[in-house]
Amino acid sequence: MFYISTKKQFENTAKGDTKMEESKLLLLLLPVLIIQLGLMIFALIDLIKIPVTNGPKWMWGVIIVVVNIIGPILYFVIGRRNY
Protein backbone atom coordinates (compact mmCIF):
# COMPACT_ATOMS: atom_id res chain seq x y z
CA MET A 1 0.00 0.00 0.00
CA PHE A 2 2.82 2.40 0.88
CA TYR A 3 4.56 1.63 -2.39
CA ILE A 4 1.41 2.36 -4.37
CA SER A 5 0.79 5.72 -2.66
CA THR A 6 4.43 6.73 -3.09
CA LYS A 7 4.29 5.76 -6.76
CA LYS A 8 1.13 7.85 -7.25
CA GLN A 9 2.75 10.84 -5.56
CA PHE A 10 5.76 10.51 -7.82
CA GLU A 11 3.57 10.27 -10.90
CA ASN A 12 1.56 13.34 -9.84
CA THR A 13 4.76 15.29 -9.27
CA ALA A 14 6.14 14.17 -12.60
CA LYS A 15 2.99 15.32 -14.39
CA GLY A 16 3.45 18.97 -13.41
CA ASP A 17 1.98 19.06 -9.92
CA THR A 18 5.14 20.77 -8.67
CA LYS A 19 3.52 24.22 -8.73
CA MET A 20 1.04 23.14 -6.07
CA GLU A 21 3.82 21.59 -3.98
CA GLU A 22 5.87 24.79 -4.20
CA SER A 23 2.94 26.95 -3.17
CA LYS A 24 2.24 24.69 -0.18
CA LEU A 25 5.88 24.92 0.83
CA LEU A 26 5.81 28.70 0.51
CA LEU A 27 2.69 28.91 2.66
CA LEU A 28 4.39 26.79 5.31
CA LEU A 29 7.55 28.90 5.27
CA LEU A 30 5.86 32.30 5.16
CA PRO A 31 5.16 32.56 8.94
CA VAL A 32 8.75 31.58 9.72
CA LEU A 33 10.07 34.23 7.33
CA ILE A 34 7.81 36.90 8.85
CA ILE A 35 8.93 36.00 12.38
CA GLN A 36 12.58 36.03 11.29
CA LEU A 37 12.29 39.44 9.66
CA GLY A 38 10.38 40.89 12.63
CA LEU A 39 12.90 39.60 15.15
CA MET A 40 15.80 40.91 13.11
CA ILE A 41 14.32 44.40 12.73
CA PHE A 42 13.33 44.57 16.41
CA ALA A 43 16.78 43.41 17.55
CA LEU A 44 18.62 45.86 15.26
CA ILE A 45 16.49 48.79 16.46
CA ASP A 46 17.09 47.77 20.08
CA LEU A 47 20.82 47.40 19.39
CA ILE A 48 20.98 50.94 17.99
CA LYS A 49 19.02 52.46 20.90
CA ILE A 50 20.66 50.65 23.82
CA PRO A 51 23.78 52.43 25.17
CA VAL A 52 25.80 49.42 26.39
CA THR A 53 25.79 45.74 25.39
CA ASN A 54 27.66 42.63 26.49
CA GLY A 55 30.35 42.78 23.82
CA PRO A 56 30.89 45.15 20.92
CA LYS A 57 27.83 46.41 19.07
CA TRP A 58 29.31 45.62 15.65
CA MET A 59 29.66 41.96 16.67
CA TRP A 60 26.02 41.76 17.78
CA GLY A 61 24.94 43.46 14.56
CA VAL A 62 26.72 40.80 12.51
CA ILE A 63 25.28 37.99 14.65
CA ILE A 64 21.74 39.37 14.34
CA VAL A 65 21.93 39.66 10.55
CA VAL A 66 23.95 36.55 9.68
CA VAL A 67 22.63 33.91 12.10
CA ASN A 68 18.96 34.37 11.07
CA ILE A 69 16.38 33.40 13.73
CA ILE A 70 18.86 32.34 16.41
CA GLY A 71 20.94 35.55 16.14
CA PRO A 72 18.27 37.95 17.45
CA ILE A 73 17.28 35.47 20.16
CA LEU A 74 20.92 35.21 21.27
CA TYR A 75 21.14 38.99 21.34
CA PHE A 76 18.10 39.34 23.59
CA VAL A 77 19.24 36.53 25.92
CA ILE A 78 23.01 37.16 26.07
CA GLY A 79 23.92 40.43 24.40
CA ARG A 80 21.55 42.82 26.08
CA ARG A 81 22.67 44.20 29.42
CA ASN A 82 20.05 44.25 32.13
CA TYR A 83 20.35 47.30 34.34
Summary of the structure (lengths in Angstrom):
residues: 83
radius of gyration: 20.7
end to end distance: 61.9
largest distance: 62.8
contacts: 187
relative contact order: 0.11
helix: 78%
strand: 2%
